[in-house]
Amino acid sequence: MDDRRSEKRLEVCLDAVWDGHGNRPARITDLSEGGCFVDTTGEAYIGEVLTFHVEISDGKSLELRGEVAHHMRPVGFGLRFVDLTDEQREVLLSFIEYLNKPHDEVRATLR
């Protein structure tokens, strides 16, 4: 698969829940300003728009919406963020900036 993203991606391990026919547990393993990879056994279809909550720190979570851009069965799927409010985008960008700084408790790497 071609890597068409223009944003730098971070390898992360963040707990999440998405709304696929009931709440489905997942992990976000790849995060950028434009989207993420959702590691889950739940089914989603290319073009489907999902809402999910990702835990960002100390029990705080961020609600985001994304369109399924690709699916890698049985591992998970890639989402392209859609319809983000200014507040959601600001929190996401602040969180990504935080992840880019060195921390003992958070390990994130650019690739």
C-alpha positions in Angstrom: 0.0 0.0 0.0 1.3 3.5 -0.9 1.9 5.9 2.0 0.0 8.9 0.8 0.1 10.9 4.1 1.8 14.2 4.2 1.8 14.4 8.0 4.4 12.8 10.2 3.1 9.7 11.9 3.7 8.8 15.5 3.9 5.2 16.7 1.7 5.2 19.9 -0.2 2.7 22.0 -3.4 4.5 23.1 -6.6 2.8 24.5 -9.7 3.6 22.5 -13.3 2.7 22.0 -15.2 3.0 18.7 -18.8 2.8 17.8 -19.0 -0.2 15.5 -22.3 -1.9 16.2 -21.9 -1.3 19.9 -18.8 -0.1 21.7 -15.7 -1.9 20.5 -12.3 -1.8 22.3 -9.3 -0.9 20.3 -5.8 0.6 20.4 -4.5 3.5 18.4 -1.1 2.4 17.2 -0.3 5.1 14.6 -1.4 8.8 14.9 -1.0 11.9 12.8 -2.8 15.2 12.4 -4.8 13.6 9.5 -5.7 10.2 10.8 -4.8 7.1 12.8 -4.6 3.3 12.6 -7.1 1.5 14.8 -5.9 -1.9 16.0 -9.1 -3.9 16.6 -10.8 -7.2 15.6 -14.0 -5.4 14.9 -15.3 -5.1 11.3 -15.4 -1.7 9.5 -15.8 -1.0 5.9 -14.0 1.4 3.6 -15.9 4.6 3.4 -17.7 4.0 6.7 -17.6 7.0 9.1 -17.0 6.1 12.7 -16.8 8.0 16.0 -14.3 6.9 18.6 -12.9 8.0 21.9 -9.2 7.8 22.5 -7.6 8.1 26.0 -5.1 10.9 25.8 -4.0 11.3 29.5 -5.0 10.8 33.1 -8.4 9.4 32.2 -9.1 12.2 29.7 -10.4 11.2 26.3 -10.9 12.9 23.0 -13.8 12.1 20.7 -12.9 12.1 17.0 -14.7 11.1 13.8 -12.9 9.3 10.9 -13.6 7.7 7.6 -12.2 4.2 7.1 -9.5 4.7 4.4 -8.2 1.1 4.3 -8.7 -2.2 6.2 -6.1 -4.7 7.1 -8.0 -7.8 8.2 -7.8 -9.1 10.9 -5.5 -6.4 12.4 -7.6 -3.3 12.1 -8.1 -0.3 9.8 -6.8 3.2 9.0 -9.0 6.2 9.6 -8.8 9.7 7.9 -10.2 12.3 10.4 -13.3 14.1 9.2 -15.6 16.8 10.5 -13.3 17.8 13.4 -14.3 20.9 15.3 -11.7 23.6 15.9 -11.6 22.5 19.6 -11.0 18.8 18.6 -8.3 19.8 16.2 -6.6 22.0 18.8 -6.6 19.3 21.4 -5.3 16.7 18.9 -2.5 19.0 17.8 -1.6 19.8 21.4 -1.5 16.1 22.2 0.7 15.3 19.2 3.0 18.2 20.2 3.1 16.7 23.7 4.0 13.2 22.3 6.8 14.7 20.3 8.6 15.9 23.4 10.8 13.5 25.4 9.0 11.9 28.3 9.9 8.9 30.4 6.4 7.6 30.6 5.4 8.1 26.9 7.3 6.7 24.0 6.5 8.0 20.6 8.7 7.9 17.5 8.5 9.5 14.2 8.6 7.4 11.1 
